[in-house]
């Protein structure tokens, strides 16, 4: 995911980041650029006016609580929209959160989120580990977003903002040196199923973004 930071560094106009991810990726320890710290590094670019991070899990937030740059929230550069919101170590998450979505109108909720973005231009980064395992099999734990929900939100972004760049990450790696969590979503799954599930999701995302408004 750190490649996303390198891509956004090449954009010269003012824009905002919209990230779908199970992890906040705002680590500051160690200080080098990596997949767990790319958002922190990306927001050093003053052309990025705000980062909206959707679908982050509480486990992902609290794992970053000590090394994470949560000052970005206080500065108005970062907003987190997790599955549910709790306070820990003085960290107060935004009043909008994923728990409020359940059983309610996702479209209305996400339109409120989009209104909080100060720029017309946006860059969208999708880490498929935010999705449930029926839609993505990765080296990370299973997310909670359905593909239908993700596509709905992408459609709203497309209709209400100008997408100037986008990436899709979270492909599975079978390499023995690949990073993974203890209970990763692709664990024990046959390679052909992993490839099929992930490819179908990739194609659905690309088709949604490619549709005319």
C-alpha positions in Angstrom: 0.0 0.0 0.0 3.0 2.3 0.4 3.0 2.7 -3.4 -0.2 4.7 -3.0 2.0 7.4 -1.2 4.4 7.5 -4.1 1.5 7.9 -6.6 -0.2 10.7 -4.6 3.2 12.5 -4.3 3.1 13.1 -8.1 -0.2 14.9 -8.0 0.2 18.7 -8.0 -3.4 19.9 -7.6 -5.2 20.2 -4.2 -7.1 17.1 -3.5 -8.3 14.8 -0.7 -7.7 11.1 0.0 -10.6 8.6 0.4 -9.2 5.3 1.7 -11.1 2.1 2.2 -9.0 0.0 4.6 -9.3 -2.2 7.7 -6.2 -0.5 9.1 -5.5 3.2 9.5 -1.9 3.0 8.2 -0.8 6.0 10.3 2.1 4.5 12.2 5.1 6.7 13.0 7.3 4.0 14.4 9.5 3.1 12.5 9.7 6.4 10.7 10.4 4.9 7.2 7.7 4.6 4.6 5.8 1.3 4.7 2.3 -0.1 4.2 1.5 0.6 7.8 2.6 4.3 7.7 1.8 5.4 4.2 -1.1 7.7 5.2 1.1 9.5 7.7 3.7 10.1 5.0 1.2 11.0 2.3 -0.3 13.7 4.6 3.0 15.5 4.6 2.0 16.6 1.2 0.2 19.9 1.8 -1.8 19.5 -1.5 -3.8 16.7 0.4 -6.3 18.7 2.3 -8.0 15.8 4.1 -8.0 12.0 4.3 -11.2 10.2 4.9 -10.6 6.6 6.0 -13.6 4.3 5.8 -14.1 0.7 7.2 -11.2 0.7 9.6 -11.6 -1.9 12.4 -11.4 -1.2 16.1 -8.5 -3.7 16.3 -6.7 -1.8 13.6 -7.2 1.5 15.3 -6.1 0.3 18.8 -3.1 -1.6 17.3 -2.0 1.9 16.1 -3.0 3.8 19.2 0.6 4.1 20.6 2.7 4.5 17.4 -0.1 6.2 15.4 -0.1 9.8 14.4 -3.6 10.6 15.9 -2.6 14.3 16.0 -3.8 14.3 12.3 -7.3 14.0 13.6 -6.9 17.1 15.9 -5.4 19.0 13.0 -8.4 18.2 10.8 -6.3 16.3 8.2 -7.8 12.9 9.0 -11.2 11.5 9.8 -11.9 7.8 10.7 -15.1 6.0 10.0 -14.8 2.7 11.8 -17.3 -0.1 12.3 -18.0 1.2 15.8 -16.5 4.0 17.9 -15.1 3.9 21.3 -12.7 6.1 23.3 -9.2 4.9 24.3 -6.3 6.8 25.6 -8.0 10.1 24.9 -8.7 9.3 21.3 -12.1 10.5 20.3 -13.4 9.3 17.0 -15.8 11.2 14.8 -19.5 11.2 15.6 -20.2 9.4 12.4 -19.2 5.8 12.6 -19.9 2.4 11.1 -22.0 1.2 14.0 -24.5 4.0 13.2 -24.7 2.6 9.6 -26.0 -0.8 10.5 -29.7 -1.0 9.8 -29.7 2.5 8.4 -29.3 4.3 5.1 -25.8 3.9 3.9 -26.3 6.4 1.0 -27.5 9.2 3.3 -24.6 8.5 5.7 -21.9 8.5 3.1 -23.2 11.7 1.4 -22.7 13.3 4.8 -19.1 12.0 4.8 -18.5 13.4 1.3 -19.8 16.9 2.4 -16.9 17.0 4.9 -14.4 16.7 2.1 -13.1 20.2 1.2 -12.0 19.6 -2.4 -13.7 18.6 -5.6 -10.8 16.4 -6.6 -10.2 13.1 -4.8 -7.8 10.2 -4.9 -9.3 6.8 -4.0 -7.3 4.0 -2.5 -9.0 0.6 -1.8 -7.4 -2.1 0.3 -9.5 -5.2 -0.2 -8.9 -6.3 3.4 -11.8 -4.0 4.3 -14.2 -6.5 2.6 -15.8 -9.6 4.0 -14.1 -12.8 3.0 -16.7 -13.8 0.4 -15.5 -10.7 -1.6 -11.8 -10.7 -0.8 -9.2 -13.2 0.3 -6.0 -11.6 1.5 -3.0 -11.9 3.9 -4.9 -9.9 6.5 -7.9 -10.5 8.7 -11.5 -10.3 7.2 -13.1 -6.9 7.0 -16.8 -6.1 7.4 -17.8 -4.2 4.3 -19.8 -6.0 1.6 -19.0 -5.5 -2.1 -22.4 -4.0 -2.6 -21.7 -1.4 0.1 -18.3 -0.6 -1.4 -19.7 -0.2 -4.9 -22.5 2.0 -3.6 -20.0 4.3 -1.9 -17.7 4.4 -5.0 -20.7 5.4 -7.1 -21.5 8.3 -4.8 -17.9 9.4 -5.0 -18.0 9.3 -8.7 -21.2 11.2 -8.9 -20.2 13.9 -6.4 -16.4 14.3 -6.8 -13.8 14.2 -9.5 -11.6 11.1 -9.2 -8.1 12.0 -10.3 -6.5 8.7 -9.3 -7.2 5.4 -7.8 -5.5 2.2 -6.7 -6.7 -1.3 -5.6 -4.5 -3.2 -3.2 -4.8 -6.3 -1.0 -3.9 -9.0 -3.4 -3.0 -12.3 -1.7 0.7 -13.4 -1.7 1.6 -17.1 -1.1 5.3 -16.2 -0.6 6.7 -17.6 2.6 8.2 -14.2 3.2 4.9 -12.3 2.8 3.4 -10.5 5.8 0.2 -11.9 7.2 -1.9 -11.9 10.3 -2.4 -15.0 12.4 -5.9 -15.6 11.1 -5.8 -14.2 7.6 -8.8 -14.5 5.3 -7.1 -16.6 2.6 -5.8 -19.1 5.1 -6.3 -22.7 3.9 -8.1 -21.5 0.8 -7.2 -23.0 -2.6 -5.3 -20.7 -4.9 -7.8 -20.9 -7.7 -10.6 -19.7 -5.4 -8.4 -16.9 -4.0 -7.7 -15.7 -7.5 -11.3 -15.9 -8.6 -12.8 -14.1 -5.6 -10.2 -11.3 -5.8 -10.4 -10.9 -9.5 -14.2 -10.7 -9.5 -14.0 -7.9 -7.0 -11.4 -6.1 -8.9 -13.5 -6.2 -12.1 -16.6 -5.1 -10.3 -14.8 -2.1 -8.9 -13.4 -1.2 -12.3 -16.8 -1.6 -14.0 -18.4 0.7 -11.4 -15.8 3.4 -11.8 -16.0 3.1 -15.6 -19.7 3.5 -15.8 -21.0 6.8 -17.1 -22.7 9.1 -14.6 
